[in-house]
Amino acid sequence: MKKTSFFLLLLCTASALNAQPPKLPAVSGSNFGAAISVENALPAETLPALLTKSDKLDARIKAKVVDVCPKKGCWLKLQVNDTTTAFVKMKDYAFFLPLEIKGKTVVLEGEASLVTTSVDELKHYAEDAKKTKAEIDAITQPKKEIRLVAKGIRVVG
């Protein structure tokens, strides 16, 4: 019985620690995920035009981070232009981002696409972002958005 209780306590502690964003600095030059180059990074505002020509594309994008998952740093939003953001997930959930990356300029490398995000998924991300119940309940329509799956992210500013 003692061994089982100890194992369960250890498992709960490990789960709680695993569900936290990394406590790493997000200073210029910090790299998360695969090491990437910042050479020839396209400004994020070019994404909408590029995605009218192709459903999916491999891209190296430079943009400002406007939001990050406060739960464990498992997603972020990038500023594309004054009215549009792009939603970013990490490839295979292989890495997470510190909360202090919000407001920083990054270069990311990965696959960009236009997707329609379901109401359930939008509500899930709103819950992750600690939105109010009223804000979550107000989500009633799927949303067409730019989605990126990042294999690596580097802070550049």
Secondary structure as UniProt FT lines:
FT   HELIX           2..18
FT   TURN            28..29
FT   STRAND          31..33
FT   TURN            39..40
FT   STRAND          42..43
FT   HELIX           44..46
FT   HELIX           47..53
FT   STRAND          56..68
FT   TURN            70..72
FT   STRAND          75..79
FT   STRAND          85..90
FT   HELIX           91..93
FT   HELIX           99..101
FT   TURN            102..103
FT   STRAND          105..117
FT   HELIX           119..128
FT   TURN            129..130
FT   HELIX           133..137
FT   STRAND          143..155
//
